[in-house]
Every structure is written in C-alpha cells, then in structure tokens.
Amino acid sequence: MPPPCRLYLVTPPVLAPGFADALAAALDAGDVACLQLRLKDAPPDAVKRATEALMPVCHARDVAFILNDDAKLAVALGCDGAHLGQTDGDHEAARKILGDRTLGITCHDSRHLAMKAGEIGADYVAFGAFFPTSTKDVLHHAQPEILEWWSEMFEIPCVAIGGITAGNCGVLVRAGADFLAVVGAVWNHPAGPAAGVRAMNAAIAEAGRDA
C-alpha cells in the first residue's frame, strides 16, 4: 500500500494579526505534514519575525516548517527546509547549503524539470497548477496524469498544488499525490481554518478509500 496523502499548508500572501493563533487552531484540527511560509517580496526582517512567531507553533505539533524561495535564509533561521521555484537561484547550490534539511522544487507541468530536480537531490517535487487559483498568476497547468507517471516511476514524493479544495482533490489523491498543498481551502474556509483542515483531511481519506 502506498503511504497516505497528507496535507501541506501554505501561508496566505499576507499574515493577518493573530495569525499564529489561527495556525495553532488549524494544526490542532487534524493531520498536517508541514507549513510553508510564503511571503513573496517581504524583506528578510519580516520573514524573520514571521518565522520566530510561527515555527514554534509548528514544532510544538511535530509539523515541519519550510521557507519559500531562500535556502540560505532557511538555514540561518533554523527552518526545516526550503521550497524553491524555478527562478529561485541555483538548486544544486541550495542542496549543498541545506545539508540534511528538506529541499522542495517547483516543477510546474514538466517531467524534465521533475527528473532534473530528482537528480540534484530534491526531497520532493511539486506539480501544478491543477485548478484555477487566485493565490498567484498561473502560467502552467498540470494534469493528474503527471502524478500517476511520477508515482509509478520514482520514489521521491510529489506535491500537488493550485486551486485544490475538499471538493476537487479526490482525483489528485487517486492519481498518486503524496501531499496536497493548499492555501485558500484552509485559510478562507467560511467556518475557519480548523474546519478547513478537517474538510481537507476528510476528503483525502475518502479519496484514499476509493484508490
């Protein structure tokens, strides 16, 4: 049996006052593998403050804390790893900088980029966007087949991202995604982040039973 798919939380683009409390409530609501701090264009001191506020919340619950974009800063701040896009510097250098910390690499809808990421030692590859999303401008659209191909061919875990909700995630779980990266499905849930986590985990479990 393949390992179960798990939830991979990404922070919203702007952290509202009291976000640490919202994060704690979300993590207490059910299984979450990790949190990625994604504050695009924020100065390093703002990232540092956010990390100092949020990483202890994650670590107290055995949830990994991943920093977006910057491997050097991730190490300096004591994060568990870094997630890098295709334009976020030298991936091979980042692998060396991170040491035994986690390295995740965005591979869009490209088999070539994913294989290249695997060759340099990425700990996971991320494919997407699978569905429309308002979180970022989408230039690449992935299909579930790329998850099937990857999970059949390689041992390295794969993350699905892009507009994923409790209502549409089933096809990605059944296709072999190891993690589902979500933003709005949790932070914008009408009943709050905790309800968002519960809904996502329920949908993942249901899809897993159908796999």
C-alpha positions as CSV (number, residue, x, y, z in Angstrom):
1,M,0.0,0.0,0.0
2,P,1.3,3.5,-0.9
3,P,1.7,5.9,2.0
4,P,-1.4,8.1,2.6
5,C,-1.6,11.5,1.0
6,R,-1.2,14.3,3.6
7,L,-1.9,18.0,3.8
8,Y,0.8,20.6,3.1
9,L,-0.3,24.0,4.3
10,V,1.0,27.2,2.7
11,T,0.5,30.5,4.4
12,P,-1.7,33.2,2.8
13,P,0.1,36.0,1.0
14,V,-0.4,38.4,3.9
15,L,-0.5,37.3,7.6
16,A,-3.3,39.0,9.5
17,P,-2.8,40.0,13.1
18,G,-3.3,36.9,15.3
19,F,-2.3,34.5,12.5
20,A,-0.2,32.4,14.9
21,D,-3.4,31.6,16.8
22,A,-5.2,30.7,13.6
23,L,-2.3,28.5,12.7
24,A,-2.4,26.7,16.0
25,A,-6.2,26.1,15.7
26,A,-5.6,24.7,12.1
27,L,-2.8,22.4,13.2
28,D,-4.8,21.1,16.2
29,A,-7.7,20.2,13.9
30,G,-6.1,17.3,12.2
31,D,-3.1,15.8,10.4
32,V,-0.8,18.4,8.7
33,A,2.6,17.4,7.4
34,C,4.2,20.8,7.1
35,L,3.7,24.6,6.8
36,Q,5.4,26.6,4.1
37,L,6.0,30.2,4.9
38,R,5.4,32.1,1.6
39,L,5.7,35.8,1.9
40,K,6.6,37.0,-1.6
41,D,8.7,40.1,-1.7
42,A,8.8,40.5,2.0
43,P,12.0,41.9,3.4
44,P,14.2,39.4,5.4
45,D,13.4,41.0,8.7
46,A,9.7,40.5,8.1
47,V,10.3,36.9,7.2
48,K,12.5,36.5,10.3
49,R,9.7,37.9,12.6
50,A,7.1,35.6,11.0
51,T,9.4,32.6,11.3
52,E,10.0,33.4,15.0
53,A,6.3,33.6,15.6
54,L,5.1,30.6,13.6
55,M,7.9,28.0,13.6
56,P,7.4,27.2,17.4
57,V,3.7,26.7,16.8
58,C,4.6,24.1,14.1
59,H,7.4,22.4,16.0
60,A,5.2,22.0,19.1
61,R,2.9,19.9,17.0
62,D,5.6,18.0,15.0
63,V,4.8,19.9,11.9
64,A,7.8,20.8,9.6
65,F,8.4,24.4,8.8
66,I,9.5,25.2,5.3
67,L,10.6,28.6,4.0
68,N,9.8,29.6,0.4
69,D,12.4,31.0,-2.0
70,D,15.6,31.3,0.0
71,A,17.7,28.3,1.1
72,K,20.4,30.5,2.8
73,L,17.8,32.3,4.9
74,A,16.1,29.0,5.7
75,V,19.3,27.7,7.2
76,A,20.0,31.0,9.0
77,L,16.6,30.9,10.7
78,G,16.7,27.3,11.6
79,C,13.9,26.2,9.3
80,D,13.4,22.5,8.4
81,G,13.9,23.2,4.8
82,A,13.2,25.4,1.8
83,H,10.9,25.3,-1.2
84,L,12.4,26.8,-4.4
85,G,10.8,27.8,-7.6
86,Q,12.5,27.5,-11.0
87,T,13.8,31.1,-10.7
88,D,14.9,30.9,-7.1
89,G,18.6,30.6,-7.6
90,D,20.9,27.6,-8.1
91,H,19.2,24.5,-7.0
92,E,22.4,22.4,-6.8
93,A,24.0,25.1,-4.6
94,A,20.8,25.1,-2.4
95,R,21.1,21.4,-2.0
96,K,24.5,21.8,-0.5
97,I,23.5,24.8,1.6
98,L,20.6,22.9,3.1
99,G,22.5,19.8,4.0
100,D,20.1,17.3,5.5
101,R,17.2,19.8,5.6
102,T,14.4,19.4,3.2
103,L,14.6,20.7,-0.4
104,G,11.4,21.0,-2.4
105,I,11.4,22.2,-6.0
106,T,8.5,23.6,-8.1
107,C,8.4,21.7,-11.4
108,H,5.1,23.1,-12.9
109,D,3.8,20.6,-15.5
110,S,7.3,19.4,-16.7
111,R,8.6,15.9,-16.4
112,H,12.0,17.1,-17.4
113,L,12.2,19.6,-14.6
114,A,11.0,17.0,-12.1
115,M,13.6,14.5,-13.2
116,K,16.3,17.2,-13.0
117,A,15.1,18.1,-9.5
118,G,15.4,14.4,-8.5
119,E,18.9,14.1,-9.9
120,I,20.2,17.0,-7.8
121,G,18.7,15.6,-4.6
122,A,15.3,17.2,-4.1
123,D,13.3,15.7,-1.3
124,Y,10.1,16.3,-3.1
125,V,8.9,17.8,-6.4
126,A,5.8,20.0,-6.8
127,F,3.5,19.9,-9.8
128,G,0.7,22.4,-10.6
129,A,-1.4,24.3,-11.0
130,F,-4.1,21.7,-11.3
131,F,-7.1,24.1,-10.9
132,P,-7.7,27.8,-11.2
133,T,-6.3,29.8,-8.2
134,S,-6.3,33.3,-7.1
135,T,-3.2,33.0,-4.9
136,K,-0.8,33.6,-7.8
137,D,-0.7,34.2,-11.5
138,V,-0.8,30.8,-13.2
139,L,1.4,30.2,-16.2
140,H,1.5,26.4,-16.1
141,H,-1.4,24.0,-16.0
142,A,-0.8,20.4,-14.9
143,Q,-3.0,17.3,-15.4
144,P,-3.4,14.4,-12.9
145,E,-1.6,12.1,-15.3
146,I,1.8,13.6,-14.3
147,L,1.2,12.5,-10.7
148,E,0.4,9.0,-11.9
149,W,3.6,8.9,-14.0
150,W,5.8,10.3,-11.3
151,S,4.5,8.0,-8.5
152,E,4.9,4.9,-10.8
153,M,8.4,5.8,-11.9
154,F,10.1,7.4,-8.8
155,E,10.4,7.1,-5.0
156,I,10.7,10.9,-4.4
157,P,7.4,12.2,-3.0
158,C,5.3,14.6,-5.2
159,V,3.2,17.6,-4.1
160,A,0.1,18.8,-6.0
161,I,-0.7,22.5,-5.8
162,G,-3.0,25.0,-7.4
163,G,-6.6,25.7,-6.5
164,I,-7.1,22.5,-4.5
165,T,-10.2,22.2,-2.4
166,A,-12.0,19.4,-0.5
167,G,-14.4,19.3,-3.4
168,N,-11.8,18.6,-6.2
169,C,-8.9,17.0,-4.5
170,G,-10.0,13.4,-5.0
171,V,-8.7,13.0,-8.5
172,L,-5.2,14.1,-7.3
173,V,-5.2,11.7,-4.3
174,R,-6.2,8.8,-6.6
175,A,-3.6,9.8,-9.1
176,G,-0.8,9.4,-6.5
177,A,-0.1,12.8,-4.9
178,D,1.8,12.3,-1.7
179,F,0.9,15.8,-0.5
180,L,-1.8,18.4,-1.3
181,A,-0.6,22.0,-0.9
182,V,-3.4,24.3,-0.1
183,V,-3.9,28.0,0.8
184,G,-7.5,29.2,0.4
185,A,-9.1,25.8,1.1
186,V,-8.0,26.3,4.7
187,W,-7.4,30.0,5.4
188,N,-10.5,31.1,3.5
189,H,-12.8,28.4,4.7
190,P,-16.2,30.0,5.8
191,A,-16.1,28.2,9.1
192,G,-12.5,29.0,9.8
193,P,-9.1,27.3,9.3
194,A,-9.7,24.4,11.7
195,A,-12.8,23.5,9.7
196,G,-10.8,23.8,6.5
197,V,-8.2,21.3,7.8
198,R,-10.9,18.9,8.9
199,A,-12.7,19.1,5.5
200,M,-9.5,18.6,3.6
201,N,-8.5,15.6,5.6
202,A,-11.9,14.1,5.3
203,A,-11.8,14.4,1.6
204,I,-8.3,12.9,1.4
205,A,-9.4,10.0,3.5
206,E,-12.5,9.4,1.3
207,A,-10.4,9.6,-1.9
208,G,-7.9,7.2,-0.4
209,R,-10.6,4.6,0.3
210,D,-11.6,4.8,-3.4
211,A,-8.0,4.5,-4.7
